[in-house]
């Protein structure tokens, strides 16, 4: 038996280590370790309610708009504030520009170097694995698209900035309103950005993922999870939707029920003291700052593959390559939805009045990496308690009775070359880990 | 300062592009060497790396090809595991510039932020920053967390986070901002590479980028001078009464703007929240007074 620790897993957001045990070329044990603690829920307590929007954005540099939106939804829920359709469309558009930025960057900057060897001069691109199978000519094509992708991911952030001032950490989304002044020129500007990015995704990104999947067909067999999938819903409007709040457990689809969400900390560096969850780095048996959220006691997979399956756009299966393909296909699908939404937005006058009281609110939205939940307890205009369950917590949780989702994906994987274990990084990255997000502490439930 | 003022006023928008081109020319003609850079992400959100990816002129690829040898970056480097950390260790034996984003978590000797596991030993960001900080030719703290502690150090500071300067007790160039603007980062690197001194204020911030308050150059200043104030989010007037921190925040955002210069927070009808301030966020709240 060989024990192997791969830490850092680079080309992700945040800090993640993976420990695997390999027997006869097969992974028999896997531990996924979240290596960062920030304690946002503690920081938020006692602060002004509205500040939750801009502060929780700072949880994550790559998916900040998602937190702005989830915090806004939680506050609207607490304040009984119902935004107009126009406001919903505009902020969904802003959020989707950030999802597109994420998907393009995750595919080209983080995923592609696992499969394609570049010939850039920067030492950043030195490789430490040998398994590169794509012929030179196609590798150069993908390398050219890699360079183009930098422009298009930036352009997606220009979309965020047009609607929200700047990116990352935009200012545009607030409870009940969006701050942007729209005019007809700005709307056309946004449309042209959507068209440009869609052209790149449809003509380059989808082709590149197709090439990669042809040369790495064995990755349709590596990195399988439980076939449990969850989504809080995304672009769920009256007359059309992408994905409804829904779950698949053991292959069976049903409606989503928020009461079935639980969190445990059995193997996380936390303990309960006087009803409060506190950090304890010395806790025996624990190995991660990520907690273990469960749906109906089961670990689930969240993210683009989960959404594509739940929306009926992808067959019910899970693997490293399916995950990567689903992300690219979803990017194209979201851009299509964005061009529908952008036709519906219009300039408007902003008016909002906040009526603060003692209340609580839940904000749930699917975002780049999957299902994101914010829960706020208000004492008038101050925050009395805040809980966050991030997408990466669902995927990267440690075990309880079941292995965490990514641990499950690793275990039973066949390792081609025991002296060059390239599979672990590829499997883990296919989930698009964001460990800056995943590491939190809950104050109360 | 006088020279700096001239540059800010006359050459602001194209400055970091001009600086970067100068560096590339010097490197090509052998006047300077492409320096090694170690970029450590510590307790933060990695948003400064994302901001760097948003750089336009020069962009990320130009920076990597023509200006620096980036030897270690958790977000970007192709290698992983021990080989990745070995690249960090090898670079320590050569000349290099240290860039840190994120605050330094010191609780439990730094174990709240582990950046590598090397031959069975957990390497904390705290360790790595001390190791690299002792040998670095220059040290740049990128973003408000690295510069002053920022959101990571916000009360009650759950991870006992400190700024890079607090930990290293050495000269550090601070490039605060949440995130830092890509041109502030690349522009500062350009000075260091050409061995030209970049003037800094008493908080270690380059005067070139942080010499004036946002209020000094705000496009809505005329409304302030005429006492025309916005009372709600979305109004096109001066947002002083909504809690705008422009008067106490030193950055060149009004002129430099963000994301291909298309916008900035005040252009989006929201007040400046003072994200580049030493007292952000605790001293800047509430962000919006409504």
Boltz contact constraints between the chains, C-beta under 6 A:
constraints:
  - contact:
      token1: [A, 5]
      token2: [B, 117]
      max_distance: 6.0
  - contact:
      token1: [A, 6]
      token2: [B, 81]
      max_distance: 6.0
  - contact:
      token1: [A, 7]
      token2: [B, 116]
      max_distance: 6.0
  - contact:
      token1: [A, 7]
      token2: [B, 117]
      max_distance: 6.0
  - contact:
      token1: [A, 8]
      token2: [B, 74]
      max_distance: 6.0
  - contact:
      token1: [A, 8]
      token2: [B, 84]
      max_distance: 6.0
  - contact:
      token1: [A, 8]
      token2: [B, 116]
      max_distance: 6.0
  - contact:
      token1: [A, 9]
      token2: [B, 80]
      max_distance: 6.0
  - contact:
      token1: [A, 10]
      token2: [B, 74]
      max_distance: 6.0
  - contact:
      token1: [A, 10]
      token2: [B, 77]
      max_distance: 6.0
  - contact:
      token1: [A, 10]
      token2: [B, 80]
      max_distance: 6.0
  - contact:
      token1: [A, 10]
      token2: [B, 84]
      max_distance: 6.0
  - contact:
      token1: [A, 13]
      token2: [B, 46]
      max_distance: 6.0
  - contact:
      token1: [A, 15]
      token2: [B, 115]
      max_distance: 6.0
  - contact:
      token1: [A, 17]
      token2: [B, 117]
      max_distance: 6.0
  - contact:
      token1: [A, 35]
      token2: [B, 114]
      max_distance: 6.0
  - contact:
      token1: [A, 36]
      token2: [B, 113]
      max_distance: 6.0
  - contact:
      token1: [A, 37]
      token2: [B, 112]
      max_distance: 6.0
  - contact:
      token1: [A, 37]
      token2: [B, 159]
      max_distance: 6.0
  - contact:
      token1: [A, 38]
      token2: [B, 159]
      max_distance: 6.0
  - contact:
      token1: [A, 39]
      token2: [B, 158]
      max_distance: 6.0
  - contact:
      token1: [A, 42]
      token2: [B, 158]
      max_distance: 6.0
  - contact:
      token1: [A, 43]
      token2: [B, 154]
      max_distance: 6.0
  - contact:
      token1: [A, 48]
      token2: [B, 285]
      max_distance: 6.0
  - contact:
      token1: [A, 48]
      token2: [B, 286]
      max_distance: 6.0
  - contact:
      token1: [A, 50]
      token2: [B, 288]
      max_distance: 6.0
  - contact:
      token1: [A, 51]
      token2: [B, 285]
      max_distance: 6.0
  - contact:
      token1: [A, 51]
      token2: [B, 286]
      max_distance: 6.0
  - contact:
      token1: [A, 51]
      token2: [B, 287]
      max_distance: 6.0
  - contact:
      token1: [A, 54]
      token2: [B, 287]
      max_distance: 6.0
  - contact:
      token1: [A, 58]
      token2: [B, 45]
      max_distance: 6.0
  - contact:
      token1: [A, 58]
      token2: [B, 151]
      max_distance: 6.0
  - contact:
      token1: [A, 60]
      token2: [B, 45]
      max_distance: 6.0
  - contact:
      token1: [A, 61]
      token2: [B, 45]
      max_distance: 6.0
  - contact:
      token1: [A, 61]
      token2: [B, 46]
      max_distance: 6.0
  - contact:
      token1: [A, 61]
      token2: [B, 47]
      max_distance: 6.0
  - contact:
      token1: [A, 61]
      token2: [B, 50]
      max_distance: 6.0
  - contact:
      token1: [A, 62]
      token2: [B, 50]
      max_distance: 6.0
  - contact:
      token1: [A, 113]
      token2: [B, 78]
      max_distance: 6.0
  - contact:
      token1: [A, 122]
      token2: [B, 64]
      max_distance: 6.0
  - contact:
      token1: [A, 123]
      token2: [B, 69]
      max_distance: 6.0
  - contact:
      token1: [A, 123]
      token2: [B, 71]
      max_distance: 6.0
  - contact:
      token1: [A, 124]
      token2: [B, 70]
      max_distance: 6.0
  - contact:
      token1: [A, 124]
      token2: [B, 76]
      max_distance: 6.0
  - contact:
      token1: [A, 124]
      token2: [B, 77]
      max_distance: 6.0
  - contact:
      token1: [A, 125]
      token2: [B, 78]
      max_distance: 6.0
  - contact:
      token1: [A, 127]
      token2: [B, 78]
      max_distance: 6.0
  - contact:
      token1: [A, 128]
      token2: [B, 79]
      max_distance: 6.0
  - contact:
      token1: [A, 128]
      token2: [B, 83]
      max_distance: 6.0
  - contact:
      token1: [A, 154]
      token2: [B, 54]
      max_distance: 6.0
  - contact:
      token1: [A, 157]
      token2: [B, 54]
      max_distance: 6.0
  - contact:
      token1: [A, 157]
      token2: [B, 259]
      max_distance: 6.0
  - contact:
      token1: [A, 158]
      token2: [B, 259]
      max_distance: 6.0
  - contact:
      token1: [A, 158]
      token2: [B, 260]
      max_distance: 6.0
  - contact:
      token1: [A, 158]
      token2: [B, 262]
      max_distance: 6.0
  - contact:
      token1: [A, 161]
      token2: [B, 258]
      max_distance: 6.0
  - contact:
      token1: [A, 161]
      token2: [B, 259]
      max_distance: 6.0
  - contact:
      token1: [A, 161]
      token2: [B, 262]
      max_distance: 6.0
  - contact:
      token1: [A, 161]
      token2: [B, 263]
      max_distance: 6.0
  - contact:
      token1: [A, 162]
      token2: [B, 262]
      max_distance: 6.0
  - contact:
      token1: [A, 162]
      token2: [B, 263]
      max_distance: 6.0
  - contact:
      token1: [A, 164]
      token2: [B, 268]
      max_distance: 6.0
  - contact:
      token1: [A, 165]
      token2: [B, 263]
      max_distance: 6.0
  - contact:
      token1: [A, 165]
      token2: [B, 264]
      max_distance: 6.0
  - contact:
      token1: [A, 165]
      token2: [B, 265]
      max_distance: 6.0
  - contact:
      token1: [A, 165]
      token2: [B, 268]
      max_distance: 6.0
  - contact:
      token1: [A, 166]
      token2: [B, 258]
      max_distance: 6.0
  - contact:
      token1: [A, 166]
      token2: [B, 264]
      max_distance: 6.0
  - contact:
      token1: [A, 167]
      token2: [B, 259]
      max_distance: 6.0
  - contact:
      token1: [A, 168]
      token2: [B, 47]
      max_distance: 6.0
  - contact:
      token1: [A, 168]
      token2: [B, 50]
      max_distance: 6.0
  - contact:
      token1: [A, 168]
      token2: [B, 179]
      max_distance: 6.0
  - contact:
      token1: [A, 169]
      token2: [B, 178]
      max_distance: 6.0
  - contact:
      token1: [A, 171]
      token2: [B, 265]
      max_distance: 6.0
  - contact:
      token1: [A, 171]
      token2: [B, 268]
      max_distance: 6.0
  - contact:
      token1: [A, 171]
      token2: [B, 270]
      max_distance: 6.0
  - contact:
      token1: [A, 172]
      token2: [B, 268]
      max_distance: 6.0
  - contact:
      token1: [A, 179]
      token2: [B, 233]
      max_distance: 6.0
  - contact:
      token1: [A, 179]
      token2: [B, 234]
      max_distance: 6.0
  - contact:
      token1: [A, 179]
      token2: [B, 268]
      max_distance: 6.0
  - contact:
      token1: [A, 179]
      token2: [B, 269]
      max_distance: 6.0
  - contact:
      token1: [A, 179]
      token2: [B, 270]
      max_distance: 6.0
  - contact:
      token1: [A, 180]
      token2: [B, 268]
      max_distance: 6.0
  - contact:
      token1: [A, 281]
      token2: [B, 108]
      max_distance: 6.0
  - contact:
      token1: [A, 281]
      token2: [B, 111]
      max_distance: 6.0
  - contact:
      token1: [A, 350]
      token2: [B, 234]
      max_distance: 6.0
  - contact:
      token1: [A, 425]
      token2: [B, 80]
      max_distance: 6.0
  - contact:
      token1: [A, 436]
      token2: [B, 45]
      max_distance: 6.0
  - contact:
      token1: [A, 436]
      token2: [B, 46]
      max_distance: 6.0
